[in-house]
């Protein structure tokens, strides 16, 4: 269904196109406008007439007419015309387009078709041309005129140059081509030496405009060919005059000419002009030239007493005037100090090269002498140099030296230099301000005493000093309070300026000032370095910006810092400082820090520095380490004390071996051997000898202390309290824990010490084991440990056992009160 609708619509459009095709619509529609060209902004009226009978297929249909101005729909008024016509009228109250197409459309069965069109243009009447001028070219005698066309009229405009003679009608002299505003009238239409009237005419559909009429004689506007300079000479010698000769062009030979001469040096930008030179004379003299100076000369001519044009300037011709000995005095600056060796002076002399009007040519060199020149004798010379400075030694007491310049023509005037001492009054209020990018104005306050001249020195800070002739100048006006310095001044560079007043008999002490001719932001900012950091502060340092990179006076350094959670903070630091401490930081926090260097013209940011604050301050860290160190030392000392003190070791870490598991407990000999008692000498002490060892062993089922009736627990009455006697407990011997487990005791009989009256002491050994206890001087498999060895009464115990009993070595010896579970009788 959709395809059928599309096909029907296509057939309708095709039939309408065939119906309204131009070959079949001739006379079907007519579009008319009141004027195809109208003034811009005026009203336009148009009509479109449709003849239904002439348009096949529209006779039985209702015709609807619409308008389009280019692509913009316009509303017209449609009505029934005479006969079978439909008419639509359109009025545009203000036509503001320079050109447009107005289309008439017919709508039939929902389809629109253009049936007619009218093109409309709008603009202005032509503007009046102005500034008309003409030049006669003598090569072909054609008159070339040019003018200004005025404003654009937006309409096709024809331009023509009209000319008329005194007795001839106006004719078109020429028509410009290619939209240009100039053309040439041929010689056949000109009347030479007679006045002619010339003007420009501009015409378009809205009107005609003419320029002002120019009434001229074509020969009065002729532009002559330039003359040619032939020779230039200096005459007479030692004067400032020259003579020139020239020739005029052949085309101008029959005319009265008026000429001009101009000249300049290579250093000059403006020309010097010599006027009122008679052209046909061919020669002229001019004066006022500098000696030994190169000049460039040019010449031009025109008709005398005429308003015509000057010829072009002739090609330049160079000429150098003759030289003359230098004149005038030189500007001199000096410094003198006592010689390192001897009694003379070391003098440094600087001077300015003479100005061009004083040099009178090219200076070949300079002479420095210690006395003036006199007739018939030459003074002693200390310098003969081509430079503008000289270092020499002079005798002590020298106060004057003499300087002169010379060229090819001779030696010039002598300049007397008085070596004044620097002891005069200094200037006050010296300051310097910019005079431009390449100059500085220096100001100072006037002095009350008369001043002969001033010396100004300047030097770029941190730059290598150049020759003295480029860093100083002399001001000869003693009443001056300002001076302009220009030599070698560059923007964005710092200069140190010194000023010296020169008095009649002394030189003033210098004063100094620093200045920039122009400032800008520093070339770069310094790089920050972290000097120290704590949990709440950070100390930063930086190297100052070099003077060559400051580009102006540093007004301050600004430090910016921030972390990830707080806003940016800043602080301005005096430019004389090179460190700063940031306070109030948070512990264990990351911060971003950067620095900005500023001048009066702007600031420059440096690179960012990242820092992290610490958890503790240095003092806190030191205190913590000191505390830990003290604790460690105390622990070491305690361990050493415990290792060295046996009693403390026994109390804290007792070692109780099990005798039942020892090898000695399992080693039982067949019989005990009796050891003979050996008594040492009376005079010398000897080791104690054990005489008898008795082992007490309780039989099974017997009460304690009754296993061996021959060895009672109670010592004999006669032995109690006697030294060297045996003792025993009266009650059964029990284990320290209170158990009734049988124990073994051994009675050891030994010899006494020196001076004792009784027999050898009897010693009892107690063991917690039920195994037999045997003491034998022969080596045993393993020694006993932690055995108690008691000594009865006041007999006293030996400090150590005899070496013949290795099993008892290291046993502790004590009194009866130290034997557990046994009490003395």
Buried (B, 14 or more C-beta within 10 A) or exposed (E): EEEEEEEEEEEBBEBBEEBBEEEBBEEBBBBEBEEBBBBBEEEBBBBBBBBBEBBBBBEEEEBBBBBBBEEEEBEBEBEEBEEBBBBBBBEBEEBEBBBBEBBBBBBBEEEEBBBBEBEBBBBBBBBBBEEBBBBBBBEEBBBBBBBEBBEEBBBEBEBBBBBBBEEEEEEEBBEBEEEEBBBBBEBEBBBEEEEBBBBBBBBBBBBEBBBEEBEBBBBBBBBBBBBEBEEBEBEEEEBBBBBBEBEBBEEBEEBEBBBBBBBBEEEEEEEBEBEEBBBBEEEBEBEEBBBBBEBBBBBBBBBBEBEBBBBEBBEBBEBBBBBBBBBBBBBBBBBBEEBEEEEBBBBBBBBBBBEBEBBBBEBEBBBBBBEEBEEEEEBEEBBEEEEBBBEBEBEEEBEEBBBBBBBBBEBBBBBEBEBBEEEBBBBEEBEBEBBEEBEBBBBBEEBEEEBBBBBBBBBBEEBEEEEBBBBBBBBEEBEEBEBBBEEBBEBBBBBBBBBBBBBEEBBBEBBEBEBBBBBBBBBBBBEBEEEEBBBBBBBBBBEBBEBBBBBBBBBBBBBBBBBEEEEEBEEEBEBEEBEBEBEEBEEEBEBBBBBBBBBEBBBBBBEEBEBBBBEBBEEEBEEEEEEEEEEEEEEEEEEEEEEEEEEEBEEEEEEEBEBEEBEBBEBEEEEEEEBEBBEBEEEEEEBBBBBBBBBBBBEEEEEBBEBBEEBBBBBEEEBBBBBBBBBBBBBBBBBEEEEEEBBBBBBBBBBBBEEBEEBBBBBBBBBBBBBBBBBBBEEBEBBBEBBBBBBBBEBBBBEEBBEBBBBBEEBEBEBBEEBEBBEBB
